[in-house]
């Protein structure tokens, strides 16, 4: 005898599947707008200021801070972050099927990779058109065990500000730098390891 699936079961499956698809589409729209806001900055550089740093960390004090949205490909945007004459840092944002990813490319003056590089994480929610959060991934937890609870944020407020921030869940560790998008500056030299 042929068993028929009850109508209520089919409706639940359709509602659940449709809801997931709608959520993915909504997430994609929000992240696509964030991506567009970021791409609109391509080729431009901006000076910033440090707003928050871990206690005792003087790396950024008294240094000129410049971010340069240097290269924009379809699914990858590279943003070197210059701290004075130090050109070792590049934020690499990329789009993937499951959302957005942030990685940190750290280089030495000769262009070789630092031993602590390519750490970062992925979005776990749709975020907003102005702010995306990136939770530390498994590679980061293996590379830097203390950073397994890191959450990085990138914010783009068109015409006003760009911000990069970090918080380490369960600790007081915080970092935040903001850049004035109302006033572009001359692009700095290429970051170390890039032409």
N, C-alpha and C positions, 0 to 999 in steps of 0.2 A: 504494500500500500504506500502510495506517495505521500510524504509529509510536506505540509505547507508551512512556510514561515509565517508566524502571526504578524498581522499588519503593524502592531505596536512595535515589534522588534525592528522591522524595516524602517519605521519612522524615526526610531531612536538612532539607528545607524546613519540614516541620511542627515539627521539634525547634527549629529556629532561630526560627521565627515564634512558637512557644509560649513559648520562653525569653525573647524580647523582651517579649511581653505580660506574662509573669509578673514580669519585672524592672520594667516600668512600674507594675504593680499594687503591687509591694512598695515602690517609690519613693513612690507616691501615699500608701500607708498610713503610711509613716514621716513624710512631709511633712504629711499631714493631722493626725497626732498633734502634731507641732511647732506647727502652726497653732492647734490647739485649746488647747495650753498657753499660747500667746501671747494668744489671744482671752480666756482666763480672767482676764487682767489688765486687761481693758477698763474704762476709767473711773478707773483707779487711777494714782497717781503714787508714785515712789520716789526717794529720794536715793542718790547714788552717790559713788564715789571713783575718782580717776585712778590707774591702776596702771602705765601705760607711755605715754610720749609721745616723739615725735621729739626728738633732741638740739637744744637751743636753743629749742624751742617752749614758751613760757610762757603760752599762751592760757588754759589750764585751771587753772593754779596758783592756789591760794587762792580759787577760785571755788566757789560752791555749785552742784552738778551735780544736776539733776532731770530724770528722764524721765517722761513722762505718756502712757500708752496711751489716747489721747484719743478716737479714733473707730475703730470696728470695723464694716466692711461685710462682705458675704459674701466678697469677694475682695480687699479692700484694708484694711490697718490702718495708721493714721497715729500716729506716736510723736514728738511734739515733744521735743527735747533742749535744755533751758535751761542756759545757762552764765552764772551770776550773773544780771544783768539782760538779757543777750543772748538774745532769743527768735527768732533767725534760722534755727535748724536744725530740720528735721523729717525723721525717717526714715520712708519710705513703703515698706511691704512689700506685695507683691501676689502672688496666685496666678494662674498661667497654665497652659495645657495641658502645657507642657514642664517645669514646675517652679515655683520661687519666684523673685521678683525683689526687689531692694533698690534704692531710689533715694533721693537726698538732695535735699530741697527747701530751698533757701537763699533767704531773703527779706531785704529791707531793712526798716527801721522803718516806712516808709510802705506796706509790703505788696508793693512791686514785687519781681520776681525779681532775684536777683543774676545777674551775667553768668556766674558759675560755679555752675550748678545743674542738677538732674535728672541727675546722674551716678550711676553704680552698676553693678550687674551682676546676673547670673543664677546659679542653682545649676547645677552640671554633674554632680552626683552626688546620690544620695538623702540623704546626710548622716545625721544621727541625729535621734531625737525631741527631743534637747536642743540640738543644734548644727547650723546650716546655714551653708554658705560660699557667697559670691557673688563670682564672677570678673568683673572689669571687662569691660564690653561695648564694642562698636565705637564707640558714641556717646561713651563716656567717653574712649576712646583719642584721638578727634578733639578733644574739648573740653580734655582735660588729657593731653597726650602722655606725660608722666612717669608717669601713673597707669595706663598700659595693662596693667601687671602687678599691679595692686592685687587683693587678695583680702580682702573684708570678711567678718566672721563675726558672727552673732547667736546668742546662747545663752540658753536659758530653762531653769532648774532650778526647777521648781515649789516654791513655799514658801521657796526659798533665795536664788536670785540670777538676775539678768538681766545679760548682758554684751554689749557692742558692741566689736568689735575690728577692726583693720586691719593687714595686713602687705603690704609691697611686695616681691614676689619679686625675688631677686637684689640686694637692698639691706638695710641695717640699719633701714629705716623701719618703726616699729611704733607702734601706739596701742591702748590697752585701757582701758575704763572699766567698772566693775561696780556694780550697784545691788542693795541689800538688799531682797529681796521679803518678808522677814519683818516689815517695818515700813513701812506706807504713810504718805505725807505728804499734806498738803492739795494738791490740784491747783493748778498755777500758772496765771497768766492765759493766754489764747489765744496761740499763736505769731503772729508778725508775718504779716500777709496772710490770716489766718483769723479767723472770728468764733466 
